Amino acid sequence: MATEQVRTLELGPHFTRFVDEMRAAWAAGQDATLPERGRRLLEALLRETPADEAWVAGLLRDRPAARELYRDPDFGFLQMGHFHLAGNGGAPHDHGPYWVLYGVYRGEIAINKYRRTDGSTGTGATELEVVETAHLTAGSVFPYLPGEIHTPRSLDPNGSIVMRFLSGDVDAIERFRFKPLDDANTLVPTELPKAGRYQAVFGR
């Protein structure tokens, strides 16, 4: 998936405040409370930003699959913006040592969270079960912590604006992805991947 980059913070006053407050949150302490503190900041951005602010207007106008809105030069976190049509999503995966916040500005997405049930931790065949399914609508944010297996699906037929905050660059690390092994569990764009047998693959 090609990722567009925005090279400036001229994305509006709400976005600028969000970045400033997120940087302050990281400077205050990168402990186990940081994902929750970050979640509250992203929720405020989603709920308070008007549709004509530059970052929202650009996503609505251009409908990019992935756009890098901000990359922090000191702490390394990223804020991604996405316009996803209904059915957009992939196979179960984790983000390695990083955590992620999924938020929705407009539309709706669902996210499955999985766990391995066979005790395996490496590559090869494994069994996944669905632990929970989160439904996110406008203004809501859900965190996934390091190592948590998950995958989203966009549900709104008119498209969803999804904001994905990453604590680090997941494209620069090796991490797990899970490919279905059962013929009955092939990936379907209109459905979240089910529980079943998967092949765990580790890499970029």
Contacts in CASP RR format, 6 or more apart in sequence:
PFRMAT RR
TARGET T0000
AUTHOR 0000-0000-0000
METHOD contacts of the structure
MODEL  1
MATEQVRTLELGPHFTRFVDEMRAAWAAGQDATLPERGRRLLEALLRETP
ADEAWVAGLLRDRPAARELYRDPDFGFLQMGHFHLAGNGGAPHDHGPYWV
LYGVYRGEIAINKYRRTDGSTGTGATELEVVETAHLTAGSVFPYLPGEIH
TPRSLDPNGSIVMRFLSGDVDAIERFRFKPLDDANTLVPTELPKAGRYQA
VFGR
1 65 0 8 1.000
1 66 0 8 1.000
2 65 0 8 1.000
2 66 0 8 1.000
3 66 0 8 1.000
3 67 0 8 1.000
3 68 0 8 1.000
3 80 0 8 1.000
4 62 0 8 1.000
4 64 0 8 1.000
4 66 0 8 1.000
4 67 0 8 1.000
4 68 0 8 1.000
5 67 0 8 1.000
5 68 0 8 1.000
6 55 0 8 1.000
6 67 0 8 1.000
6 68 0 8 1.000
6 69 0 8 1.000
6 70 0 8 1.000
9 15 0 8 1.000
9 16 0 8 1.000
9 19 0 8 1.000
9 70 0 8 1.000
10 54 0 8 1.000
11 53 0 8 1.000
11 54 0 8 1.000
11 55 0 8 1.000
11 69 0 8 1.000
11 70 0 8 1.000
12 53 0 8 1.000
12 54 0 8 1.000
12 55 0 8 1.000
13 53 0 8 1.000
14 45 0 8 1.000
14 48 0 8 1.000
14 49 0 8 1.000
14 50 0 8 1.000
14 53 0 8 1.000
15 45 0 8 1.000
15 49 0 8 1.000
15 53 0 8 1.000
15 54 0 8 1.000
15 55 0 8 1.000
15 69 0 8 1.000
15 70 0 8 1.000
18 41 0 8 1.000
18 42 0 8 1.000
18 44 0 8 1.000
18 45 0 8 1.000
18 79 0 8 1.000
19 70 0 8 1.000
19 72 0 8 1.000
19 79 0 8 1.000
21 41 0 8 1.000
22 38 0 8 1.000
22 41 0 8 1.000
22 72 0 8 1.000
22 77 0 8 1.000
22 165 0 8 1.000
23 72 0 8 1.000
23 74 0 8 1.000
23 75 0 8 1.000
25 34 0 8 1.000
25 37 0 8 1.000
25 38 0 8 1.000
25 41 0 8 1.000
26 34 0 8 1.000
26 72 0 8 1.000
26 75 0 8 1.000
26 77 0 8 1.000
30 75 0 8 1.000
34 167 0 8 1.000
35 99 0 8 1.000
35 101 0 8 1.000
35 143 0 8 1.000
35 145 0 8 1.000
35 167 0 8 1.000
36 143 0 8 1.000
38 101 0 8 1.000
38 165 0 8 1.000
39 101 0 8 1.000
39 141 0 8 1.000
39 142 0 8 1.000
39 143 0 8 1.000
42 101 0 8 1.000
42 103 0 8 1.000
42 141 0 8 1.000
42 163 0 8 1.000
42 165 0 8 1.000
43 103 0 8 1.000
43 139 0 8 1.000
43 140 0 8 1.000
43 141 0 8 1.000
45 163 0 8 1.000
46 103 0 8 1.000
46 104 0 8 1.000
46 105 0 8 1.000
46 138 0 8 1.000
46 139 0 8 1.000
46 140 0 8 1.000
46 141 0 8 1.000
46 163 0 8 1.000
47 139 0 8 1.000
49 55 0 8 1.000
49 56 0 8 1.000
49 105 0 8 1.000
50 56 0 8 1.000
51 57 0 8 1.000
51 60 0 8 1.000
55 69 0 8 1.000
55 81 0 8 1.000
56 105 0 8 1.000
56 161 0 8 1.000
59 67 0 8 1.000
59 81 0 8 1.000
59 82 0 8 1.000
59 83 0 8 1.000
59 105 0 8 1.000
59 161 0 8 1.000
60 83 0 8 1.000
60 161 0 8 1.000
62 83 0 8 1.000
63 83 0 8 1.000
64 81 0 8 1.000
64 82 0 8 1.000
64 83 0 8 1.000
65 82 0 8 1.000
65 83 0 8 1.000
65 84 0 8 1.000
65 88 0 8 1.000
66 80 0 8 1.000
66 81 0 8 1.000
66 82 0 8 1.000
67 80 0 8 1.000
67 81 0 8 1.000
67 82 0 8 1.000
68 78 0 8 1.000
68 79 0 8 1.000
68 80 0 8 1.000
68 81 0 8 1.000
69 79 0 8 1.000
69 80 0 8 1.000
69 81 0 8 1.000
70 78 0 8 1.000
70 79 0 8 1.000
71 77 0 8 1.000
71 78 0 8 1.000
71 79 0 8 1.000
71 169 0 8 1.000
72 78 0 8 1.000
76 168 0 8 1.000
76 169 0 8 1.000
77 165 0 8 1.000
77 166 0 8 1.000
77 167 0 8 1.000
77 168 0 8 1.000
78 165 0 8 1.000
78 166 0 8 1.000
78 168 0 8 1.000
78 169 0 8 1.000
79 163 0 8 1.000
79 164 0 8 1.000
79 165 0 8 1.000
79 166 0 8 1.000
80 163 0 8 1.000
80 164 0 8 1.000
80 165 0 8 1.000
80 166 0 8 1.000
81 161 0 8 1.000
81 162 0 8 1.000
81 163 0 8 1.000
81 164 0 8 1.000
82 161 0 8 1.000
82 162 0 8 1.000
82 163 0 8 1.000
82 164 0 8 1.000
83 159 0 8 1.000
83 160 0 8 1.000
83 161 0 8 1.000
83 162 0 8 1.000
84 109 0 8 1.000
84 154 0 8 1.000
84 159 0 8 1.000
84 160 0 8 1.000
84 162 0 8 1.000
85 154 0 8 1.000
85 159 0 8 1.000
86 154 0 8 1.000
86 155 0 8 1.000
86 156 0 8 1.000
86 157 0 8 1.000
86 159 0 8 1.000
86 160 0 8 1.000
86 190 0 8 1.000
87 153 0 8 1.000
87 154 0 8 1.000
87 155 0 8 1.000
87 189 0 8 1.000
87 190 0 8 1.000
88 153 0 8 1.000
88 154 0 8 1.000
88 189 0 8 1.000
89 151 0 8 1.000
89 152 0 8 1.000
89 153 0 8 1.000
89 154 0 8 1.000
89 189 0 8 1.000
90 151 0 8 1.000
90 152 0 8 1.000
90 153 0 8 1.000
90 187 0 8 1.000
90 193 0 8 1.000
91 151 0 8 1.000
91 177 0 8 1.000
91 178 0 8 1.000
91 179 0 8 1.000
91 180 0 8 1.000
91 187 0 8 1.000
91 193 0 8 1.000
91 198 0 8 1.000
92 112 0 8 1.000
92 114 0 8 1.000
92 128 0 8 1.000
92 149 0 8 1.000
92 150 0 8 1.000
92 151 0 8 1.000
92 177 0 8 1.000
92 178 0 8 1.000
92 193 0 8 1.000
92 198 0 8 1.000
93 149 0 8 1.000
93 150 0 8 1.000
93 151 0 8 1.000
93 175 0 8 1.000
93 176 0 8 1.000
93 177 0 8 1.000
93 178 0 8 1.000
94 146 0 8 1.000
94 147 0 8 1.000
94 148 0 8 1.000
94 149 0 8 1.000
94 150 0 8 1.000
94 175 0 8 1.000
94 176 0 8 1.000
95 144 0 8 1.000
95 146 0 8 1.000
95 147 0 8 1.000
95 148 0 8 1.000
95 166 0 8 1.000
95 170 0 8 1.000
95 175 0 8 1.000
96 146 0 8 1.000
96 147 0 8 1.000
96 170 0 8 1.000
96 173 0 8 1.000
96 175 0 8 1.000
96 176 0 8 1.000
97 146 0 8 1.000
97 147 0 8 1.000
97 173 0 8 1.000
98 146 0 8 1.000
98 166 0 8 1.000
98 167 0 8 1.000
98 168 0 8 1.000
98 170 0 8 1.000
98 173 0 8 1.000
99 143 0 8 1.000
99 144 0 8 1.000
99 145 0 8 1.000
99 146 0 8 1.000
99 167 0 8 1.000
100 143 0 8 1.000
100 144 0 8 1.000
100 164 0 8 1.000
100 165 0 8 1.000
100 166 0 8 1.000
100 167 0 8 1.000
100 170 0 8 1.000
101 141 0 8 1.000
101 142 0 8 1.000
101 143 0 8 1.000
101 144 0 8 1.000
101 163 0 8 1.000
101 164 0 8 1.000
101 165 0 8 1.000
102 109 0 8 1.000
102 111 0 8 1.000
102 136 0 8 1.000
102 141 0 8 1.000
102 142 0 8 1.000
102 143 0 8 1.000
102 144 0 8 1.000
102 152 0 8 1.000
102 162 0 8 1.000
102 163 0 8 1.000
102 164 0 8 1.000
103 109 0 8 1.000
103 136 0 8 1.000
103 139 0 8 1.000
103 140 0 8 1.000
103 141 0 8 1.000
103 142 0 8 1.000
103 162 0 8 1.000
103 163 0 8 1.000
103 164 0 8 1.000
103 165 0 8 1.000
104 136 0 8 1.000
104 137 0 8 1.000
104 138 0 8 1.000
104 139 0 8 1.000
104 140 0 8 1.000
104 141 0 8 1.000
104 160 0 8 1.000
104 161 0 8 1.000
104 162 0 8 1.000
104 163 0 8 1.000
105 138 0 8 1.000
105 139 0 8 1.000
105 161 0 8 1.000
105 162 0 8 1.000
105 163 0 8 1.000
106 138 0 8 1.000
106 156 0 8 1.000
106 159 0 8 1.000
106 160 0 8 1.000
106 161 0 8 1.000
107 137 0 8 1.000
107 138 0 8 1.000
107 154 0 8 1.000
107 155 0 8 1.000
107 156 0 8 1.000
107 158 0 8 1.000
107 159 0 8 1.000
107 160 0 8 1.000
107 161 0 8 1.000
108 135 0 8 1.000
108 136 0 8 1.000
108 137 0 8 1.000
108 138 0 8 1.000
108 154 0 8 1.000
108 155 0 8 1.000
108 156 0 8 1.000
108 160 0 8 1.000
109 135 0 8 1.000
109 136 0 8 1.000
109 152 0 8 1.000
109 153 0 8 1.000
109 154 0 8 1.000
109 155 0 8 1.000
109 160 0 8 1.000
109 162 0 8 1.000
110 133 0 8 1.000
110 134 0 8 1.000
110 135 0 8 1.000
110 136 0 8 1.000
110 152 0 8 1.000
110 153 0 8 1.000
110 155 0 8 1.000
110 192 0 8 1.000
111 133 0 8 1.000
111 134 0 8 1.000
111 136 0 8 1.000
111 142 0 8 1.000
111 144 0 8 1.000
111 150 0 8 1.000
111 151 0 8 1.000
111 152 0 8 1.000
111 153 0 8 1.000
111 192 0 8 1.000
112 130 0 8 1.000
112 132 0 8 1.000
112 133 0 8 1.000
112 150 0 8 1.000
112 151 0 8 1.000
112 192 0 8 1.000
112 193 0 8 1.000
113 130 0 8 1.000
113 131 0 8 1.000
113 132 0 8 1.000
113 133 0 8 1.000
113 134 0 8 1.000
113 144 0 8 1.000
113 148 0 8 1.000
113 149 0 8 1.000
113 150 0 8 1.000
114 128 0 8 1.000
114 129 0 8 1.000
114 130 0 8 1.000
114 131 0 8 1.000
114 149 0 8 1.000
114 150 0 8 1.000
114 151 0 8 1.000
114 178 0 8 1.000
114 195 0 8 1.000
115 128 0 8 1.000
115 129 0 8 1.000
115 131 0 8 1.000
115 149 0 8 1.000
116 126 0 8 1.000
116 127 0 8 1.000
116 128 0 8 1.000
116 149 0 8 1.000
117 127 0 8 1.000
117 128 0 8 1.000
117 129 0 8 1.000
118 126 0 8 1.000
118 127 0 8 1.000
120 126 0 8 1.000
120 200 0 8 1.000
122 176 0 8 1.000
122 200 0 8 1.000
122 202 0 8 1.000
123 199 0 8 1.000
123 200 0 8 1.000
123 201 0 8 1.000
123 202 0 8 1.000
124 199 0 8 1.000
124 200 0 8 1.000
124 201 0 8 1.000
125 181 0 8 1.000
125 197 0 8 1.000
125 198 0 8 1.000
125 199 0 8 1.000
125 200 0 8 1.000
126 178 0 8 1.000
126 197 0 8 1.000
126 198 0 8 1.000
126 199 0 8 1.000
126 200 0 8 1.000
127 195 0 8 1.000
127 196 0 8 1.000
127 197 0 8 1.000
127 198 0 8 1.000
128 149 0 8 1.000
128 178 0 8 1.000
128 195 0 8 1.000
128 196 0 8 1.000
128 198 0 8 1.000
129 195 0 8 1.000
129 196 0 8 1.000
130 192 0 8 1.000
130 194 0 8 1.000
130 195 0 8 1.000
133 192 0 8 1.000
134 142 0 8 1.000
135 155 0 8 1.000
136 142 0 8 1.000
144 150 0 8 1.000
147 176 0 8 1.000
149 176 0 8 1.000
149 178 0 8 1.000
151 192 0 8 1.000
151 193 0 8 1.000
152 162 0 8 1.000
153 189 0 8 1.000
153 190 0 8 1.000
153 191 0 8 1.000
153 192 0 8 1.000
154 160 0 8 1.000
154 162 0 8 1.000
171 204 0 8 1.000
172 204 0 8 1.000
173 204 0 8 1.000
174 202 0 8 1.000
174 203 0 8 1.000
174 204 0 8 1.000
175 202 0 8 1.000
175 203 0 8 1.000
175 204 0 8 1.000
176 200 0 8 1.000
176 201 0 8 1.000
176 202 0 8 1.000
176 203 0 8 1.000
177 200 0 8 1.000
177 201 0 8 1.000
177 203 0 8 1.000
178 198 0 8 1.000
178 199 0 8 1.000
178 200 0 8 1.000
178 201 0 8 1.000
179 198 0 8 1.000
179 199 0 8 1.000
179 201 0 8 1.000
180 186 0 8 1.000
180 187 0 8 1.000
180 193 0 8 1.000
180 196 0 8 1.000
180 197 0 8 1.000
180 198 0 8 1.000
180 199 0 8 1.000
181 196 0 8 1.000
181 197 0 8 1.000
181 198 0 8 1.000
181 199 0 8 1.000
182 196 0 8 1.000
182 197 0 8 1.000
185 193 0 8 1.000
185 194 0 8 1.000
185 196 0 8 1.000
185 197 0 8 1.000
187 193 0 8 1.000
END
